[in-house]
Amino acid sequence: MIVNHLSRLLGERHMPILELQRQTGIPYSSLHPLARGKAQRLDLATLDRICSALGCGVGELLEHVPD
């Protein structure tokens, strides 16, 4: 299973989803499910924009957890 840590990273940076939306141009309707762990897919361009805005690497955002 792949676990995303977007919600934790946003919390650590005191950044609301709306600020991430402003910085990345990614629609709120795409960011909200991702932050809540409900997203099923993640586009590489989206991943790149999120990592750039948060100043993090992919490994900080996503983690593989064996089932």
PDB file with one MODEL, atoms N, CA, C and O in Angstrom:
MODEL        1
ATOM      1  N   MET A   1       0.843  -1.169   0.000  1.00  0.00           N
ATOM      2  CA  MET A   1       0.000   0.000   0.000  1.00  0.00           C
ATOM      3  C   MET A   1       0.896   1.242   0.000  1.00  0.00           C
ATOM      4  O   MET A   1       1.952   1.268   0.632  1.00  0.00           O
ATOM      5  N   ILE A   2       0.452   2.250  -0.713  1.00  0.00           N
ATOM      6  CA  ILE A   2       1.146   3.534  -0.742  1.00  0.00           C
ATOM      7  C   ILE A   2       0.389   4.496   0.167  1.00  0.00           C
ATOM      8  O   ILE A   2      -0.814   4.702   0.006  1.00  0.00           O
ATOM      9  N   VAL A   3       1.094   5.074   1.106  1.00  0.00           N
ATOM     10  CA  VAL A   3       0.509   6.042   2.033  1.00  0.00           C
ATOM     11  C   VAL A   3       1.058   7.415   1.687  1.00  0.00           C
ATOM     12  O   VAL A   3       2.264   7.584   1.505  1.00  0.00           O
ATOM     13  N   ASN A   4       0.162   8.398   1.597  1.00  0.00           N
ATOM     14  CA  ASN A   4       0.653   9.756   1.348  1.00  0.00           C
ATOM     15  C   ASN A   4       0.603  10.541   2.655  1.00  0.00           C
ATOM     16  O   ASN A   4      -0.286  10.357   3.485  1.00  0.00           O
ATOM     17  N   HIS A   5       1.561  11.399   2.802  1.00  0.00           N
ATOM     18  CA  HIS A   5       1.719  12.184   4.028  1.00  0.00           C
ATOM     19  C   HIS A   5       1.445  13.671   3.790  1.00  0.00           C
ATOM     20  O   HIS A   5       1.979  14.527   4.496  1.00  0.00           O
ATOM     21  N   LEU A   6       0.612  13.968   2.795  1.00  0.00           N
ATOM     22  CA  LEU A   6       0.338  15.368   2.472  1.00  0.00           C
ATOM     23  C   LEU A   6      -0.273  16.109   3.657  1.00  0.00           C
ATOM     24  O   LEU A   6       0.138  17.227   3.968  1.00  0.00           O
ATOM     25  N   SER A   7      -1.232  15.504   4.307  1.00  0.00           N
ATOM     26  CA  SER A   7      -1.877  16.167   5.442  1.00  0.00           C
ATOM     27  C   SER A   7      -0.864  16.491   6.538  1.00  0.00           C
ATOM     28  O   SER A   7      -0.881  17.588   7.095  1.00  0.00           O
ATOM     29  N   ARG A   8       0.012  15.547   6.846  1.00  0.00           N
ATOM     30  CA  ARG A   8       1.029  15.774   7.880  1.00  0.00           C
ATOM     31  C   ARG A   8       1.985  16.890   7.463  1.00  0.00           C
ATOM     32  O   ARG A   8       2.318  17.763   8.264  1.00  0.00           O
ATOM     33  N   LEU A   9       2.421  16.855   6.206  1.00  0.00           N
ATOM     34  CA  LEU A   9       3.349  17.884   5.718  1.00  0.00           C
ATOM     35  C   LEU A   9       2.710  19.273   5.739  1.00  0.00           C
ATOM     36  O   LEU A   9       3.353  20.258   6.099  1.00  0.00           O
ATOM     37  N   LEU A  10       1.441  19.337   5.349  1.00  0.00           N
ATOM     38  CA  LEU A  10       0.739  20.624   5.411  1.00  0.00           C
ATOM     39  C   LEU A  10       0.654  21.120   6.853  1.00  0.00           C
ATOM     40  O   LEU A  10       0.855  22.305   7.117  1.00  0.00           O
ATOM     41  N   GLY A  11       0.360  20.217   7.777  1.00  0.00           N
ATOM     42  CA  GLY A  11       0.276  20.590   9.188  1.00  0.00           C
ATOM     43  C   GLY A  11       1.600  21.078   9.738  1.00  0.00           C
ATOM     44  O   GLY A  11       1.650  22.063  10.475  1.00  0.00           O
ATOM     45  N   GLU A  12       2.675  20.389   9.380  1.00  0.00           N
ATOM     46  CA  GLU A  12       4.003  20.784   9.855  1.00  0.00           C
ATOM     47  C   GLU A  12       4.397  22.170   9.344  1.00  0.00           C
ATOM     48  O   GLU A  12       5.136  22.903  10.000  1.00  0.00           O
ATOM     49  N   ARG A  13       3.893  22.509   8.170  1.00  0.00           N
ATOM     50  CA  ARG A  13       4.227  23.798   7.575  1.00  0.00           C
ATOM     51  C   ARG A  13       3.156  24.862   7.847  1.00  0.00           C
ATOM     52  O   ARG A  13       3.259  25.993   7.372  1.00  0.00           O
ATOM     53  N   HIS A  14       2.135  24.489   8.612  1.00  0.00           N
ATOM     54  CA  HIS A  14       1.021  25.399   8.917  1.00  0.00           C
ATOM     55  C   HIS A  14       0.451  25.985   7.631  1.00  0.00           C
ATOM     56  O   HIS A  14       0.172  27.180   7.543  1.00  0.00           O
ATOM     57  N   MET A  15       0.285  25.114   6.632  1.00  0.00           N
ATOM     58  CA  MET A  15      -0.193  25.547   5.324  1.00  0.00           C
ATOM     59  C   MET A  15      -1.565  24.929   5.048  1.00  0.00           C
ATOM     60  O   MET A  15      -1.684  23.706   4.982  1.00  0.00           O
ATOM     61  N   PRO A  16      -2.595  25.751   4.887  1.00  0.00           N
ATOM     62  CA  PRO A  16      -3.899  25.201   4.530  1.00  0.00           C
ATOM     63  C   PRO A  16      -3.909  24.721   3.075  1.00  0.00           C
ATOM     64  O   PRO A  16      -3.080  25.135   2.266  1.00  0.00           O
ATOM     65  N   ILE A  17      -4.844  23.858   2.767  1.00  0.00           N
ATOM     66  CA  ILE A  17      -4.963  23.341   1.403  1.00  0.00           C
ATOM     67  C   ILE A  17      -5.153  24.482   0.411  1.00  0.00           C
ATOM     68  O   ILE A  17      -4.633  24.425  -0.703  1.00  0.00           O
ATOM     69  N   LEU A  18      -5.890  25.511   0.802  1.00  0.00           N
ATOM     70  CA  LEU A  18      -6.116  26.636  -0.104  1.00  0.00           C
ATOM     71  C   LEU A  18      -4.814  27.348  -0.478  1.00  0.00           C
ATOM     72  O   LEU A  18      -4.678  27.839  -1.598  1.00  0.00           O
ATOM     73  N   GLU A  19      -3.861  27.408   0.448  1.00  0.00           N
ATOM     74  CA  GLU A  19      -2.561  28.010   0.136  1.00  0.00           C
ATOM     75  C   GLU A  19      -1.786  27.119  -0.828  1.00  0.00           C
ATOM     76  O   GLU A  19      -1.138  27.613  -1.752  1.00  0.00           O
ATOM     77  N   LEU A  20      -1.854  25.812  -0.614  1.00  0.00           N
ATOM     78  CA  LEU A  20      -1.198  24.890  -1.547  1.00  0.00           C
ATOM     79  C   LEU A  20      -1.830  25.007  -2.929  1.00  0.00           C
ATOM     80  O   LEU A  20      -1.131  24.952  -3.941  1.00  0.00           O
ATOM     81  N   GLN A  21      -3.135  25.166  -2.973  1.00  0.00           N
ATOM     82  CA  GLN A  21      -3.829  25.372  -4.242  1.00  0.00           C
ATOM     83  C   GLN A  21      -3.320  26.631  -4.938  1.00  0.00           C
ATOM     84  O   GLN A  21      -3.056  26.627  -6.140  1.00  0.00           O
ATOM     85  N   ARG A  22      -3.188  27.705  -4.169  1.00  0.00           N
ATOM     86  CA  ARG A  22      -2.715  28.974  -4.742  1.00  0.00           C
ATOM     87  C   ARG A  22      -1.309  28.838  -5.299  1.00  0.00           C
ATOM     88  O   ARG A  22      -1.011  29.347  -6.380  1.00  0.00           O
ATOM     89  N   GLN A  23      -0.440  28.149  -4.561  1.00  0.00           N
ATOM     90  CA  GLN A  23       0.959  28.024  -4.982  1.00  0.00           C
ATOM     91  C   GLN A  23       1.147  27.074  -6.162  1.00  0.00           C
ATOM     92  O   GLN A  23       2.051  27.265  -6.976  1.00  0.00           O
ATOM     93  N   THR A  24       0.302  26.057  -6.256  1.00  0.00           N
ATOM     94  CA  THR A  24       0.500  25.032  -7.282  1.00  0.00           C
ATOM     95  C   THR A  24      -0.413  25.178  -8.489  1.00  0.00           C
ATOM     96  O   THR A  24      -0.084  24.703  -9.577  1.00  0.00           O
ATOM     97  N   GLY A  25      -1.557  25.830  -8.308  1.00  0.00           N
ATOM     98  CA  GLY A  25      -2.536  25.904  -9.384  1.00  0.00           C
ATOM     99  C   GLY A  25      -3.349  24.620  -9.530  1.00  0.00           C
ATOM    100  O   GLY A  25      -4.120  24.480 -10.480  1.00  0.00           O
ATOM    101  N   ILE A  26      -3.184  23.694  -8.606  1.00  0.00           N
ATOM    102  CA  ILE A  26      -3.927  22.435  -8.631  1.00  0.00           C
ATOM    103  C   ILE A  26      -5.297  22.704  -8.010  1.00  0.00           C
ATOM    104  O   ILE A  26      -5.379  23.316  -6.945  1.00  0.00           O
ATOM    105  N   PRO A  27      -6.367  22.255  -8.658  1.00  0.00           N
ATOM    106  CA  PRO A  27      -7.707  22.510  -8.111  1.00  0.00           C
ATOM    107  C   PRO A  27      -7.894  21.928  -6.708  1.00  0.00           C
ATOM    108  O   PRO A  27      -7.370  20.863  -6.383  1.00  0.00           O
ATOM    109  N   TYR A  28      -8.650  22.652  -5.891  1.00  0.00           N
ATOM    110  CA  TYR A  28      -8.965  22.202  -4.533  1.00  0.00           C
ATOM    111  C   TYR A  28      -9.619  20.831  -4.580  1.00  0.00           C
ATOM    112  O   TYR A  28      -9.374  19.991  -3.714  1.00  0.00           O
ATOM    113  N   SER A  29     -10.454  20.601  -5.592  1.00  0.00           N
ATOM    114  CA  SER A  29     -11.159  19.321  -5.716  1.00  0.00           C
ATOM    115  C   SER A  29     -10.204  18.155  -5.939  1.00  0.00           C
ATOM    116  O   SER A  29     -10.580  17.004  -5.719  1.00  0.00           O
ATOM    117  N   SER A  30      -8.998  18.428  -6.365  1.00  0.00           N
ATOM    118  CA  SER A  30      -7.971  17.388  -6.502  1.00  0.00           C
ATOM    119  C   SER A  30      -7.125  17.274  -5.240  1.00  0.00           C
ATOM    120  O   SER A  30      -6.743  16.174  -4.842  1.00  0.00           O
ATOM    121  N   LEU A  31      -6.834  18.407  -4.613  1.00  0.00           N
ATOM    122  CA  LEU A  31      -5.981  18.403  -3.427  1.00  0.00           C
ATOM    123  C   LEU A  31      -6.684  17.856  -2.183  1.00  0.00           C
ATOM    124  O   LEU A  31      -6.077  17.137  -1.390  1.00  0.00           O
ATOM    125  N   HIS A  32      -7.941  18.192  -2.017  1.00  0.00           N
ATOM    126  CA  HIS A  32      -8.659  17.789  -0.806  1.00  0.00           C
ATOM    127  C   HIS A  32      -8.698  16.270  -0.626  1.00  0.00           C
ATOM    128  O   HIS A  32      -8.346  15.794   0.453  1.00  0.00           O
ATOM    129  N   PRO A  33      -9.111  15.478  -1.635  1.00  0.00           N
ATOM    130  CA  PRO A  33      -9.097  14.016  -1.443  1.00  0.00           C
ATOM    131  C   PRO A  33      -7.682  13.476  -1.202  1.00  0.00           C
ATOM    132  O   PRO A  33      -7.497  12.513  -0.458  1.00  0.00           O
ATOM    133  N   LEU A  34      -6.711  14.092  -1.825  1.00  0.00           N
ATOM    134  CA  LEU A  34      -5.328  13.650  -1.634  1.00  0.00           C
ATOM    135  C   LEU A  34      -4.891  13.891  -0.193  1.00  0.00           C
ATOM    136  O   LEU A  34      -4.276  13.022   0.424  1.00  0.00           O
ATOM    137  N   ALA A  35      -5.203  15.051   0.335  1.00  0.00           N
ATOM    138  CA  ALA A  35      -4.826  15.378   1.713  1.00  0.00           C
ATOM    139  C   ALA A  35      -5.564  14.511   2.725  1.00  0.00           C
ATOM    140  O   ALA A  35      -5.057  14.276   3.821  1.00  0.00           O
ATOM    141  N   ARG A  36      -6.737  14.041   2.377  1.00  0.00           N
ATOM    142  CA  ARG A  36      -7.535  13.214   3.290  1.00  0.00           C
ATOM    143  C   ARG A  36      -7.290  11.715   3.079  1.00  0.00           C
ATOM    144  O   ARG A  36      -7.933  10.881   3.717  1.00  0.00           O
ATOM    145  N   GLY A  37      -6.360  11.382   2.187  1.00  0.00           N
ATOM    146  CA  GLY A  37      -6.029   9.977   1.957  1.00  0.00           C
ATOM    147  C   GLY A  37      -7.069   9.226   1.156  1.00  0.00           C
ATOM    148  O   GLY A  37      -7.129   7.998   1.224  1.00  0.00           O
ATOM    149  N   LYS A  38      -7.888   9.934   0.399  1.00  0.00           N
ATOM    150  CA  LYS A  38      -8.965   9.308  -0.367  1.00  0.00           C
ATOM    151  C   LYS A  38      -8.662   9.223  -1.864  1.00  0.00           C
ATOM    152  O   LYS A  38      -9.415   8.585  -2.601  1.00  0.00           O
ATOM    153  N   ALA A  39      -7.587   9.845  -2.329  1.00  0.00           N
ATOM    154  CA  ALA A  39      -7.264   9.846  -3.753  1.00  0.00           C
ATOM    155  C   ALA A  39      -6.783   8.466  -4.190  1.00  0.00           C
ATOM    156  O   ALA A  39      -6.069   7.786  -3.453  1.00  0.00           O
ATOM    157  N   GLN A  40      -7.178   8.064  -5.383  1.00  0.00           N
ATOM    158  CA  GLN A  40      -6.787   6.777  -5.931  1.00  0.00           C
ATOM    159  C   GLN A  40      -5.618   6.888  -6.913  1.00  0.00           C
ATOM    160  O   GLN A  40      -4.899   5.915  -7.139  1.00  0.00           O
ATOM    161  N   ARG A  41      -5.434   8.055  -7.483  1.00  0.00           N
ATOM    162  CA  ARG A  41      -4.393   8.271  -8.483  1.00  0.00           C
ATOM    163  C   ARG A  41      -3.699   9.607  -8.238  1.00  0.00           C
ATOM    164  O   ARG A  41      -4.262  10.537  -7.659  1.00  0.00           O
ATOM    165  N   LEU A  42      -2.454   9.662  -8.705  1.00  0.00           N
ATOM    166  CA  LEU A  42      -1.681  10.892  -8.560  1.00  0.00           C
ATOM    167  C   LEU A  42      -0.840  11.069  -9.809  1.00  0.00           C
ATOM    168  O   LEU A  42       0.016  10.238 -10.111  1.00  0.00           O
ATOM    169  N   ASP A  43      -1.079  12.141 -10.526  1.00  0.00           N
ATOM    170  CA  ASP A  43      -0.353  12.471 -11.737  1.00  0.00           C
ATOM    171  C   ASP A  43       1.065  12.928 -11.385  1.00  0.00           C
ATOM    172  O   ASP A  43       1.261  13.604 -10.375  1.00  0.00           O
ATOM    173  N   LEU A  44       2.042  12.570 -12.198  1.00  0.00           N
ATOM    174  CA  LEU A  44       3.427  12.947 -11.907  1.00  0.00           C
ATOM    175  C   LEU A  44       3.633  14.458 -11.915  1.00  0.00           C
ATOM    176  O   LEU A  44       4.412  14.979 -11.117  1.00  0.00           O
ATOM    177  N   ALA A  45       2.949  15.158 -12.799  1.00  0.00           N
ATOM    178  CA  ALA A  45       3.070  16.622 -12.830  1.00  0.00           C
ATOM    179  C   ALA A  45       2.495  17.223 -11.539  1.00  0.00           C
ATOM    180  O   ALA A  45       3.041  18.186 -11.002  1.00  0.00           O
ATOM    181  N   THR A  46       1.399  16.653 -11.050  1.00  0.00           N
ATOM    182  CA  THR A  46       0.809  17.095  -9.790  1.00  0.00           C
ATOM    183  C   THR A  46       1.773  16.834  -8.640  1.00  0.00           C
ATOM    184  O   THR A  46       1.983  17.695  -7.785  1.00  0.00           O
ATOM    185  N   LEU A  47       2.349  15.651  -8.628  1.00  0.00           N
ATOM    186  CA  LEU A  47       3.318  15.287  -7.597  1.00  0.00           C
ATOM    187  C   LEU A  47       4.498  16.253  -7.604  1.00  0.00           C
ATOM    188  O   LEU A  47       4.958  16.685  -6.547  1.00  0.00           O
ATOM    189  N   ASP A  48       4.979  16.585  -8.774  1.00  0.00           N
ATOM    190  CA  ASP A  48       6.099  17.518  -8.899  1.00  0.00           C
ATOM    191  C   ASP A  48       5.745  18.894  -8.349  1.00  0.00           C
ATOM    192  O   ASP A  48       6.545  19.500  -7.637  1.00  0.00           O
ATOM    193  N   ARG A  49       4.561  19.388  -8.669  1.00  0.00           N
ATOM    194  CA  ARG A  49       4.140  20.714  -8.210  1.00  0.00           C
ATOM    195  C   ARG A  49       3.956  20.748  -6.693  1.00  0.00           C
ATOM    196  O   ARG A  49       4.307  21.733  -6.044  1.00  0.00           O
ATOM    197  N   ILE A  50       3.404  19.669  -6.130  1.00  0.00           N
ATOM    198  CA  ILE A  50       3.224  19.610  -4.683  1.00  0.00           C
ATOM    199  C   ILE A  50       4.580  19.579  -3.980  1.00  0.00           C
ATOM    200  O   ILE A  50       4.800  20.311  -3.014  1.00  0.00           O
ATOM    201  N   CYS A  51       5.489  18.731  -4.465  1.00  0.00           N
ATOM    202  CA  CYS A  51       6.820  18.645  -3.848  1.00  0.00           C
ATOM    203  C   CYS A  51       7.559  19.977  -3.946  1.00  0.00           C
ATOM    204  O   CYS A  51       8.239  20.377  -3.002  1.00  0.00           O
ATOM    205  N   SER A  52       7.434  20.656  -5.062  1.00  0.00           N
ATOM    206  CA  SER A  52       8.089  21.960  -5.210  1.00  0.00           C
ATOM    207  C   SER A  52       7.526  22.979  -4.234  1.00  0.00           C
ATOM    208  O   SER A  52       8.280  23.723  -3.608  1.00  0.00           O
ATOM    209  N   ALA A  53       6.214  23.018  -4.101  1.00  0.00           N
ATOM    210  CA  ALA A  53       5.581  23.987  -3.199  1.00  0.00           C
ATOM    211  C   ALA A  53       5.916  23.710  -1.737  1.00  0.00           C
ATOM    212  O   ALA A  53       6.075  24.639  -0.944  1.00  0.00           O
ATOM    213  N   LEU A  54       6.021  22.433  -1.384  1.00  0.00           N
ATOM    214  CA  LEU A  54       6.292  22.074   0.006  1.00  0.00           C
ATOM    215  C   LEU A  54       7.779  21.966   0.314  1.00  0.00           C
ATOM    216  O   LEU A  54       8.166  21.837   1.476  1.00  0.00           O
ATOM    217  N   GLY A  55       8.610  22.018  -0.714  1.00  0.00           N
ATOM    218  CA  GLY A  55      10.048  21.889  -0.505  1.00  0.00           C
ATOM    219  C   GLY A  55      10.414  20.514   0.035  1.00  0.00           C
ATOM    220  O   GLY A  55      11.251  20.389   0.929  1.00  0.00           O
ATOM    221  N   CYS A  56       9.782  19.489  -0.514  1.00  0.00           N
ATOM    222  CA  CYS A  56      10.045  18.134  -0.036  1.00  0.00           C
ATOM    223  C   CYS A  56      10.316  17.211  -1.213  1.00  0.00           C
ATOM    224  O   CYS A  56      10.084  17.571  -2.367  1.00  0.00           O
ATOM    225  N   GLY A  57      10.798  16.040  -0.914  1.00  0.00           N
ATOM    226  CA  GLY A  57      11.012  15.029  -1.930  1.00  0.00           C
ATOM    227  C   GLY A  57       9.837  14.078  -1.990  1.00  0.00           C
ATOM    228  O   GLY A  57       8.990  14.060  -1.097  1.00  0.00           O
ATOM    229  N   VAL A  58       9.789  13.289  -3.047  1.00  0.00           N
ATOM    230  CA  VAL A  58       8.718  12.318  -3.216  1.00  0.00           C
ATOM    231  C   VAL A  58       8.686  11.343  -2.035  1.00  0.00           C
ATOM    232  O   VAL A  58       7.609  10.954  -1.583  1.00  0.00           O
ATOM    233  N   GLY A  59       9.851  10.949  -1.539  1.00  0.00           N
ATOM    234  CA  GLY A  59       9.933  10.015  -0.417  1.00  0.00           C
ATOM    235  C   GLY A  59       9.366  10.566   0.887  1.00  0.00           C
ATOM    236  O   GLY A  59       8.985   9.801   1.772  1.00  0.00           O
ATOM    237  N   GLU A  60       9.311  11.879   1.004  1.00  0.00           N
ATOM    238  CA  GLU A  60       8.702  12.480   2.187  1.00  0.00           C
ATOM    239  C   GLU A  60       7.180  12.526   2.059  1.00  0.00           C
ATOM    240  O   GLU A  60       6.459  12.497   3.056  1.00  0.00           O
ATOM    241  N   LEU A  61       6.713  12.596   0.832  1.00  0.00           N
ATOM    242  CA  LEU A  61       5.286  12.710   0.560  1.00  0.00           C
ATOM    243  C   LEU A  61       4.605  11.343   0.479  1.00  0.00           C
ATOM    244  O   LEU A  61       3.484  11.170   0.959  1.00  0.00           O
ATOM    245  N   LEU A  62       5.289  10.380  -0.128  1.00  0.00           N
ATOM    246  CA  LEU A  62       4.710   9.051  -0.333  1.00  0.00           C
ATOM    247  C   LEU A  62       5.577   8.004   0.350  1.00  0.00           C
ATOM    248  O   LEU A  62       6.801   8.128   0.396  1.00  0.00           O
ATOM    249  N   GLU A  63       4.931   6.972   0.880  1.00  0.00           N
ATOM    250  CA  GLU A  63       5.637   5.890   1.554  1.00  0.00           C
ATOM    251  C   GLU A  63       4.991   4.556   1.193  1.00  0.00           C
ATOM    252  O   GLU A  63       3.767   4.431   1.195  1.00  0.00           O
ATOM    253  N   HIS A  64       5.813   3.571   0.886  1.00  0.00           N
ATOM    254  CA  HIS A  64       5.316   2.221   0.635  1.00  0.00           C
ATOM    255  C   HIS A  64       5.275   1.462   1.951  1.00  0.00           C
ATOM    256  O   HIS A  64       6.292   1.320   2.631  1.00  0.00           O
ATOM    257  N   VAL A  65       4.087   0.973   2.305  1.00  0.00           N
ATOM    258  CA  VAL A  65       3.906   0.203   3.519  1.00  0.00           C
ATOM    259  C   VAL A  65       3.403  -1.183   3.108  1.00  0.00           C
ATOM    260  O   VAL A  65       2.302  -1.303   2.571  1.00  0.00           O
ATOM    261  N   PRO A  66       4.183  -2.215   3.350  1.00  0.00           N
ATOM    262  CA  PRO A  66       3.721  -3.560   2.966  1.00  0.00           C
ATOM    263  C   PRO A  66       2.403  -3.897   3.655  1.00  0.00           C
ATOM    264  O   PRO A  66       2.170  -3.532   4.808  1.00  0.00           O
ATOM    265  N   ASP A  67       1.554  -4.597   2.922  1.00  0.00           N
ATOM    266  CA  ASP A  67       0.233  -4.972   3.462  1.00  0.00           C
ATOM    267  C   ASP A  67       0.334  -5.974   4.581  1.00  0.00           C
ATOM    268  O   ASP A  67      -0.685  -6.386   5.135  1.00  0.00           O
TER     269      ASP A  67
ENDMDL
END
